[in-house]
């Protein structure tokens, strides 16, 4: 019956089903709520193209699809539609951690099967999934006689906008290949090649984010500006210029377009997660969130050194002191950097000298892990590779087996180098394969990973939930040594709508002392209250109390750091403007108490917050940490007022945010 219907379509008849077709071989499919619509057709030359609409507004104008290869004919035109399939899904799955405990996967799917009408008649399928929060699409190349091993030289995929919109983005800088730049807003016409996620504020009042999902064995997608209001996919290549090595059958990552009516819709989208495969870890009981401290900030302030010497930080004595502090304050872990052989001298020059099993002589690994266990604290290992990924891979099994035997269940990895193995980009197919191998090997030994200098997140944590957090942004460390003075007050009010769309971020908040001295006069450019609010604003299931332990002693504000959870059953974004201010509320994993974080840029502002997100008819104790009198990130970041009051869902709070300031609130459900 389907074949008859499609035949009618091809000769110019129109049929009306849930799938639509017209004389131009056009097909369309809508989201479950009917707000979003995907259209597909072939140009007169048989080139595939798609367009996307939201509430009747054009989001993506007709944009071409296809691939080019080295040594064989490109697959960009001369296609015919041989079959179309339509599917619907509506399921709910639960995460072991996240910004939502339960995630609904509700989408309509259109699969267009294409064949070259002449020549070798090669095949490709294009799979579109339309959600209420956007669109995902990917290419699938089936096994076939005339397409086997391929070297992809170019992906044609275009993203054509109806306007020269404003875009929040970071440029592709090959001297900084792990995304450590501040996001800036410019017109699309002023950009060149940008990384994803890229967030667009359109001229017809939509918020759109372009990214990808399920980046598996492929080069990462960047966006290359074309003529007019258009970007195209520009895959990160191998050193030899090939973009991707593949063999049929294979699929590409999903290309994603998230769309919303306000900035918060982008944050609460679960589209990227839903386009990844379900978990491959049968028993997830060992995967758990953590609040930790570490021998880390002291290195950046030059109190300690990573290498051996009189200021070596990772000594048995110092680590035990950190463990004592963690235990006393109910923190789960202690991160230790500089514990293993390889840090002496210029360690960035040759990462092959690193051993991931041999500690320095002043660091007794077995004694420290035993001591930590007695204190109900875990040691968090640190594996800096300096980009020598093969050296790391050769030691992975031995290292992770050792850590598992000692009760270490988390490892922070690092790749401080322009290249991997002296020639390959972090976000190339080479890098993607390496990072995946680390995560998969870690899972075998029940090790959780916090990946620094990574390839960008694309939702892999659904499949491998032991990939807990990543850096891939300008983190707190820039406030210790950056030549530009540190992260601007605008930085943390931009990250939630840009970098955070790719997954959890190990930003390392919680600096309480602002009077440290650095050669570049870098400093934290927020107030203390804002540092508290970041625990709610910037999600990570592994959250660090980043300051030196002595800077927390006797500070009443530290109670919020200890209380605030790392994972959430529900997330809501209240009034926000990208780069200026945001207010986010999250409910704890048990679904009982709520937490609020509100931050602003360098402009002080007054914000009214309705507490309608609280359960109706219930009373809550609000523990409010707000900027105190005279607070200002530049001249006086310290003042914090702490107030307790009873509130309900009908309460409206007035928040006074200082310059670079913030407010953090815990709402505890009161027993009746």
Protein Blocks (a to p, Z undefined) as FASTA:
>chain_A
ZZmmmmmmmnopacddfbdcdfkopacdddfklmaccdddddfkopacddddeehiafbd
cddeddddehiacdfehiacfbdcddddddddddfbdjbfbdcddddddddddddfehjl
pacdddddddfkbccddddddddfklccdcdfbdfbdcddfbdcddddddddfklmnopa
cdddddfklpcbdcdddddddfkopacddddehiahiacddddddehjbdcddddddfko
pabdcddddddddddddddfbfklmmmpcklmmmpccdfbfblmlgccddddddfklmmn
omacfbgcjklmbbfklmmmmmmmmmmnopabdcdehkaghigcjfklomklpcckbccf
klcfklmmmmmmmnopacdddddekhpamlmmmmmmmmmmmmmmnopabdcdddddfbgg
hlacfklmklmmmmmmmmmmmmmnopacddehiaddehlmmmmmmlmbcchiacfklmmm
pmnopacfklmmmmmmmmmmnoccdehgaifbfkbccfklpacdbdfklmmmmmmmmgcf
bdcdfbcfklmgopaklmmmmmpcfbdfbdcdddddehiaccdddddfkopaccdddddd
fbdcdddddfklpcghiacddddddddehiafklommbccdddddddfkbccdddddehi
acddddddddZZ
